[in-house]
């Protein structure tokens, strides 16, 4: 077998631990040495941004609530969540491959 590695995977599972992020960062730098500054800036900014966890809304079983009120609370909670996309690809995507396998 060759030493060529097309991509890295997280062997520790999710959420990805700091050691795995570091190895992915190093791998990315090795593969894309011409973009070192952009990659380093992205990595450093991701280390500064701590993901804040939104508190779950309170749903009381003993309190009679209308379905509309309940759904509004759920929808407001979902709307408050943010998608944290870093642009890092975790696996190779073959766009020409069939979805059905």
GINOR-V23861 format. One record per pair of residues at least 24 apart in sequence whose ideal C-beta (glycine too) atoms are under 7 Angstrom apart, sorted by the first residue. I is the first residue (numbers start at 1). GAP is how many residues later the second one is. D is the distance in Angstrom with one decimal. If there is no record, write none. Layout:
i=[I I]
gap=[GAP GAP]
d=[D D]
//
This chain:
i=[6 7 7 9 9 10 24 46 51 54 54]
gap=[86 84 85 81 82 80 64 40 33 26 27]
d=[5.8 6.3 5.4 6.9 6.8 6.9 6.7 5.8 6.2 5.5 6.3]
//
